Amino acid sequence: MPATSVRVLFSLPCAASGIGNACAGIVAGARQSGYRTSLHTPRMDVRVARDVDVRTILPAAFSPIGYARFQKWIDPVLNWRFLRALGPGDVAHIWPAAPLDLYDRLLARGVTIIGESVNTLMESARIVLDAEYDAIGLAPGHGITDARIRNQIERYSRCTAIFSPSAGTDAALAGTEFCGRGLPSSYGTWVPKTRPVRPARDRDAPLRLLFGGSPNIRKGLHKVLAIWPSLPRNIELRLLGPVEASVASRYADVLNMENVSHGGFSADLPKEYRDADMAVLPSLEEGDPLMTYEACAAGLPMIASPMGAGRIGSETGCIDLLSTGTTDELLDRILTLAADADQRRAIADRAWNAVQDYDWIHVARRRYRQLESLTAQSFSTAV
């Protein structure tokens, strides 16, 4: 049997946070698990082991502005090199943003194409988000257009299978023409070998609630801000990432409260998690949020909606799950956990135990075994 590989294309610069970090984690985890794989991306900002096969167009020091300025020349070179790297039997794992014509060129060569559903389908996501923006009297800021929906459908129609990283994405695919193509999977994180030591809190110190990821309507930030004036002033809200403009305008008074702080794009995420006492993510629409895994790996108790809880929440029950998603329920859960240190510790213990199985090595191994079963080929370097 000839040696075959999984060739991964991430068409945007592979950032050290967000979905680019997830892609890099899966490829690095697969390599550490003994699989043949390579990652093709314009620029690699994520640190991985030297033996991980990463093929870039630009050096990591090349600025994001530089990429945007030269993208129309960089992308054709990236796609050409990706096509040239594919050998007989290789599988193409394509992450969103690759052009549709590349899918057609792959199909013409008989290449097996695997897609990646990083969020629920745009068509269903727009319905959910439009309703939420309308309910709070804001113009939709999600950016999902008819053209983008059609493009996603066209891309998925060319895939043999699609990695579905959460119960939410499973459900979105199930009601469509792509039913049966979903490969249930997950995202994850690099889990430390020992549980992070949390600093001792003074008895009267404020309790810090962390909201990471992207502070926007889709992630449910407005629900947290709506209840914040009703919470005691000895509970602090820490936001990471830029707040959506319409939310920042609507809730300017709340965001300027003394017990609300902004971390922006924090360069020291471990410290942000270490300094927090709880995490919250009442998302309306998601794929499989990385913040959830990072919070679990930091030993944090977390309150989340089913979407925010992701695959680890649905499979292990380690997240304090919101059932109705109402602001009243969210307020009650925050107050309850804030007042009960023993309950916070119990949830954090469950989270730490559960996340052991979601280290990128385990996540990648499960995915690549799925691909071997699907294609009846081996991608192991041991063969």
C-alpha positions as semicolon CSV with decimal commas, in nm:
position;residue;x (nm);y (nm);z (nm)
1;M;0,000;0,000;0,000
2;P;0,154;0,338;-0,099
3;A;0,215;0,594;0,173
4;T;-0,067;0,849;0,177
5;S;-0,115;1,173;0,365
6;V;-0,385;1,409;0,483
7;R;-0,306;1,746;0,324
8;V;-0,467;2,033;0,516
9;L;-0,540;2,370;0,352
10;F;-0,606;2,672;0,573
11;S;-0,646;2,957;0,327
12;L;-0,608;3,245;0,574
13;P;-0,301;3,321;0,787
14;C;-0,299;3,064;1,067
15;A;-0,338;3,291;1,369
16;A;-0,229;3,197;1,720
17;S;-0,588;3,221;1,842
18;G;-0,930;3,118;1,719
19;I;-0,993;2,868;1,445
20;G;-0,641;2,895;1,300
21;N;-0,509;2,776;1,633
22;A;-0,752;2,483;1,623
23;C;-0,635;2,382;1,275
24;A;-0,271;2,398;1,383
25;G;-0,347;2,201;1,700
26;I;-0,513;1,919;1,507
27;V;-0,227;1,893;1,256
28;A;0,036;1,901;1,533
29;G;-0,161;1,645;1,733
30;A;-0,187;1,418;1,430
31;R;0,187;1,439;1,371
32;Q;0,258;1,354;1,735
33;S;0,018;1,060;1,701
34;G;0,221;0,924;1,409
35;Y;0,014;1,031;1,110
36;R;0,132;1,165;0,776
37;T;-0,007;1,513;0,736
38;S;0,088;1,862;0,623
39;L;-0,054;2,210;0,677
40;H;-0,061;2,460;0,389
41;T;-0,133;2,821;0,487
42;P;-0,024;3,170;0,374
43;R;0,144;3,247;0,706
44;M;0,193;3,048;1,027
45;D;0,168;3,240;1,354
46;V;0,122;2,934;1,577
47;R;0,425;2,770;1,735
48;V;0,439;2,397;1,666
49;A;0,709;2,132;1,693
50;R;0,975;2,144;1,422
51;D;0,881;1,806;1,279
52;V;0,528;1,927;1,191
53;D;0,514;1,972;0,815
54;V;0,400;2,333;0,768
55;R;0,424;2,492;0,424
56;T;0,378;2,868;0,405
57;I;0,411;3,146;0,150
58;L;0,505;3,424;0,392
59;P;0,732;3,433;0,698
60;A;0,558;3,465;1,035
61;A;0,695;3,818;1,076
62;F;0,506;3,936;0,767
63;S;0,226;4,161;0,892
64;P;-0,146;4,092;0,848
65;I;-0,168;4,417;0,651
66;G;0,096;4,284;0,416
67;Y;-0,104;3,966;0,358
68;A;-0,423;4,157;0,281
69;R;-0,240;4,384;0,040
70;F;-0,089;4,096;-0,158
71;Q;-0,363;3,834;-0,111
72;K;-0,468;3,825;-0,477
73;W;-0,114;3,715;-0,568
74;I;-0,050;3,496;-0,263
75;D;-0,365;3,282;-0,283
76;P;-0,307;3,141;-0,635
77;V;0,047;3,041;-0,534
78;L;-0,082;2,875;-0,215
79;N;-0,346;2,679;-0,406
80;W;-0,101;2,577;-0,680
81;R;0,150;2,449;-0,425
82;F;-0,125;2,264;-0,240
83;L;-0,238;2,089;-0,558
84;R;0,120;2,002;-0,647
85;A;0,178;1,848;-0,302
86;L;-0,111;1,602;-0,337
87;G;-0,001;1,251;-0,423
88;P;-0,202;0,940;-0,522
89;G;-0,450;0,853;-0,247
90;D;-0,391;1,170;-0,047
91;V;-0,691;1,329;0,122
92;A;-0,757;1,705;0,103
93;H;-0,888;1,850;0,429
94;I;-1,014;2,196;0,334
95;W;-1,098;2,460;0,594
96;P;-1,333;2,749;0,507
97;A;-1,219;3,037;0,280
98;A;-1,075;2,819;0,001
99;P;-1,215;2,918;-0,341
100;L;-1,483;2,707;-0,503
101;D;-1,278;2,647;-0,817
102;L;-1,016;2,469;-0,605
103;Y;-1,280;2,216;-0,500
104;D;-1,361;2,156;-0,867
105;R;-0,995;2,105;-0,954
106;L;-0,964;1,854;-0,672
107;L;-1,274;1,668;-0,789
108;A;-1,139;1,657;-1,145
109;R;-0,831;1,478;-1,009
110;G;-1,043;1,232;-0,809
111;V;-0,920;1,363;-0,472
112;T;-1,128;1,289;-0,162
113;I;-1,233;1,623;-0,012
114;I;-1,310;1,662;0,359
115;G;-1,474;1,986;0,472
116;E;-1,477;2,152;0,813
117;S;-1,796;2,294;0,965
118;V;-1,640;2,545;1,203
119;N;-1,985;2,684;1,289
120;T;-2,340;2,571;1,222
121;L;-2,459;2,618;0,864
122;M;-2,484;2,984;0,765
123;E;-2,841;2,940;0,648
124;S;-2,963;2,825;0,989
125;A;-2,729;3,058;1,178
126;R;-2,872;3,363;1,001
127;I;-3,224;3,275;1,111
128;V;-3,118;3,249;1,475
129;L;-2,908;3,565;1,470
130;D;-3,158;3,776;1,274
131;A;-3,423;3,693;1,533
132;E;-3,192;3,791;1,819
133;Y;-3,082;4,120;1,666
134;D;-3,447;4,203;1,594
135;A;-3,551;4,117;1,951
136;I;-3,306;4,367;2,096
137;G;-3,364;4,630;1,828
138;L;-3,028;4,623;1,654
139;A;-2,940;4,594;1,285
140;P;-2,791;4,250;1,207
141;G;-2,414;4,254;1,235
142;H;-2,338;3,892;1,147
143;G;-2,237;3,951;0,785
144;I;-2,409;3,638;0,652
145;T;-2,532;3,711;0,299
146;D;-2,722;3,508;0,041
147;A;-2,401;3,482;-0,162
148;R;-2,207;3,341;0,131
149;I;-2,483;3,088;0,203
150;R;-2,484;2,971;-0,160
151;N;-2,106;2,946;-0,163
152;Q;-2,104;2,733;0,152
153;I;-2,366;2,499;0,007
154;E;-2,167;2,465;-0,317
155;R;-1,846;2,390;-0,127
156;Y;-2,011;2,132;0,099
157;S;-2,178;1,964;-0,199
158;R;-1,830;1,879;-0,331
159;C;-1,715;1,719;-0,004
160;T;-1,717;1,346;0,057
161;A;-1,752;1,417;0,429
162;I;-1,754;1,715;0,666
163;F;-1,603;1,727;1,012
164;S;-1,880;1,833;1,251
165;P;-1,721;1,953;1,577
166;S;-2,026;1,978;1,805
167;A;-2,381;1,863;1,868
168;G;-2,494;2,199;1,725
169;T;-2,320;2,139;1,395
170;D;-2,446;1,779;1,391
171;A;-2,804;1,906;1,415
172;A;-2,749;2,173;1,148
173;L;-2,617;1,918;0,899
174;A;-2,883;1,658;0,982
175;G;-3,169;1,856;0,832
176;T;-3,003;1,919;0,498
177;E;-2,883;1,746;0,183
178;F;-2,557;1,684;0,370
179;C;-2,722;1,450;0,618
180;G;-2,498;1,145;0,646
181;R;-2,181;1,330;0,544
182;G;-2,105;1,463;0,891
183;L;-1,813;1,313;1,084
184;P;-1,885;1,385;1,453
185;S;-1,567;1,528;1,601
186;S;-1,457;1,807;1,833
187;Y;-1,199;2,073;1,892
188;G;-0,982;2,082;2,203
189;T;-0,673;2,241;2,356
190;W;-0,324;2,153;2,472
191;V;-0,394;2,017;2,819
192;P;-0,113;2,080;3,072
193;K;0,041;1,775;3,234
194;T;-0,047;1,905;3,579
195;R;-0,349;2,104;3,683
196;P;-0,273;2,479;3,693
197;V;-0,236;2,612;4,045
198;R;-0,488;2,883;4,114
199;P;-0,374;3,177;4,328
200;A;-0,521;3,198;4,676
201;R;-0,806;3,448;4,702
202;D;-0,851;3,684;4,992
203;R;-1,182;3,626;5,160
204;D;-1,313;3,969;5,057
205;A;-1,152;3,981;4,711
206;P;-1,388;4,036;4,415
207;L;-1,492;3,727;4,223
208;R;-1,395;3,747;3,855
209;L;-1,618;3,619;3,573
210;L;-1,437;3,570;3,241
211;F;-1,602;3,615;2,900
212;G;-1,355;3,512;2,628
213;G;-1,366;3,453;2,257
214;S;-1,542;3,726;2,060
215;P;-1,761;3,955;2,275
216;N;-2,060;3,988;2,043
217;I;-2,428;3,904;1,995
218;R;-2,352;3,558;1,855
219;K;-2,164;3,469;2,173
220;G;-2,444;3,610;2,391
221;L;-2,251;3,903;2,539
222;H;-2,564;4,120;2,540
223;K;-2,730;3,873;2,778
224;V;-2,448;3,912;3,029
225;L;-2,445;4,292;2,997
226;A;-2,824;4,312;3,035
227;I;-2,809;4,153;3,381
228;W;-2,481;4,304;3,497
229;P;-2,629;4,605;3,685
230;S;-2,833;4,355;3,891
231;L;-2,524;4,173;4,016
232;P;-2,332;4,265;4,331
233;R;-2,042;4,502;4,278
234;N;-1,801;4,248;4,426
235;I;-1,836;4,037;4,108
236;E;-1,610;4,153;3,824
237;L;-1,661;4,095;3,451
238;R;-1,349;4,049;3,242
239;L;-1,390;4,070;2,862
240;L;-1,135;3,942;2,611
241;G;-1,136;4,058;2,252
242;P;-1,292;4,364;2,082
243;V;-1,656;4,423;2,172
244;E;-1,900;4,433;1,878
245;A;-1,962;4,798;1,789
246;S;-2,340;4,791;1,821
247;V;-2,315;4,618;2,160
248;A;-2,054;4,867;2,278
249;S;-2,289;5,151;2,186
250;R;-2,604;4,996;2,335
251;Y;-2,438;4,895;2,663
252;A;-2,181;5,176;2,697
253;D;-2,296;5,256;3,050
254;V;-2,251;4,893;3,161
255;L;-1,914;4,857;2,991
256;N;-1,795;5,166;3,178
257;M;-1,889;5,028;3,520
258;E;-1,603;4,995;3,768
259;N;-1,646;4,618;3,791
260;V;-1,611;4,563;3,413
261;S;-1,267;4,545;3,249
262;H;-1,139;4,478;2,897
263;G;-0,842;4,259;2,811
264;G;-0,846;4,306;2,433
265;F;-0,644;4,042;2,249
266;S;-0,455;3,923;2,555
267;A;-0,104;3,796;2,493
268;D;-0,115;3,603;2,820
269;L;-0,426;3,386;2,810
270;P;-0,300;3,148;3,082
271;K;-0,285;3,443;3,322
272;E;-0,637;3,555;3,224
273;Y;-0,772;3,209;3,305
274;R;-0,564;3,184;3,621
275;D;-0,695;3,517;3,750
276;A;-1,058;3,424;3,685
277;D;-1,293;3,239;3,919
278;M;-1,560;3,139;3,667
279;A;-1,618;3,154;3,291
280;V;-1,939;3,225;3,102
281;L;-2,044;3,169;2,740
282;P;-2,422;3,191;2,665
283;S;-2,372;3,152;2,288
284;L;-2,662;3,152;2,045
285;E;-2,471;2,991;1,759
286;E;-2,134;2,812;1,758
287;G;-1,923;2,536;1,625
288;D;-1,716;2,410;1,917
289;P;-1,581;2,709;2,113
290;L;-1,214;2,689;2,203
291;M;-1,270;2,902;2,512
292;T;-1,469;2,619;2,667
293;Y;-1,176;2,377;2,639
294;E;-0,928;2,638;2,758
295;A;-1,142;2,714;3,063
296;C;-1,172;2,343;3,146
297;A;-0,796;2,297;3,110
298;A;-0,743;2,592;3,344
299;G;-0,965;2,429;3,606
300;L;-1,240;2,689;3,580
301;P;-1,608;2,623;3,644
302;M;-1,811;2,738;3,346
303;I;-2,169;2,848;3,281
304;A;-2,273;2,807;2,918
305;S;-2,559;2,753;2,680
306;P;-2,564;2,419;2,494
307;M;-2,391;2,591;2,200
308;G;-2,130;2,747;2,428
309;A;-2,073;2,417;2,608
310;G;-1,975;2,251;2,280
311;R;-1,891;1,885;2,233
312;I;-1,725;1,846;2,572
313;G;-2,040;1,976;2,739
314;S;-2,278;1,748;2,551
315;E;-2,057;1,440;2,592
316;T;-1,939;1,475;2,951
317;G;-2,182;1,703;3,134
318;C;-1,891;1,896;3,287
319;I;-2,039;2,240;3,209
320;D;-2,304;2,416;3,420
321;L;-2,561;2,417;3,143
322;L;-2,824;2,685;3,084
323;S;-3,149;2,516;2,989
324;T;-3,374;2,806;2,888
325;G;-3,119;3,067;2,787
326;T;-3,317;3,347;2,951
327;T;-3,143;3,635;3,127
328;D;-3,326;3,541;3,449
329;E;-3,174;3,193;3,440
330;L;-2,828;3,335;3,363
331;L;-2,855;3,579;3,654
332;D;-2,961;3,300;3,888
333;R;-2,675;3,070;3,785
334;I;-2,410;3,340;3,826
335;L;-2,543;3,436;4,170
336;T;-2,565;3,073;4,279
337;L;-2,211;2,982;4,176
338;A;-2,066;3,308;4,305
339;A;-2,206;3,231;4,650
340;D;-2,095;2,866;4,662
341;A;-1,721;2,797;4,648
342;D;-1,775;2,424;4,702
343;Q;-2,001;2,402;4,397
344;R;-1,750;2,596;4,190
345;R;-1,477;2,353;4,291
346;A;-1,695;2,051;4,209
347;I;-1,771;2,181;3,858
348;A;-1,406;2,273;3,805
349;D;-1,299;1,921;3,910
350;R;-1,540;1,766;3,656
351;A;-1,411;1,999;3,386
352;W;-1,045;1,919;3,455
353;N;-1,113;1,545;3,450
354;A;-1,321;1,567;3,131
355;V;-1,076;1,780;2,931
356;Q;-0,803;1,516;2,957
357;D;-0,963;1,338;2,662
358;Y;-0,970;1,656;2,452
359;D;-0,600;1,725;2,426
360;W;-0,516;1,792;2,060
361;I;-0,338;1,457;2,038
362;H;-0,655;1,267;2,130
363;V;-0,875;1,490;1,914
364;A;-0,648;1,441;1,612
365;R;-0,617;1,066;1,664
366;R;-0,996;1,025;1,663
367;R;-1,029;1,236;1,349
368;Y;-0,758;1,056;1,155
369;R;-0,899;0,716;1,250
370;Q;-1,232;0,836;1,107
371;L;-1,057;0,929;0,784
372;E;-0,885;0,591;0,767
373;S;-1,219;0,418;0,813
374;L;-1,384;0,640;0,551
375;T;-1,116;0,595;0,285
376;A;-0,998;0,242;0,373
377;Q;-0,642;0,382;0,371
378;S;-0,376;0,425;0,634
379;F;-0,210;0,758;0,707
380;S;0,011;0,617;0,983
381;T;0,387;0,653;0,954
382;A;0,412;0,302;1,106
383;V;0,283;0,143;0,784
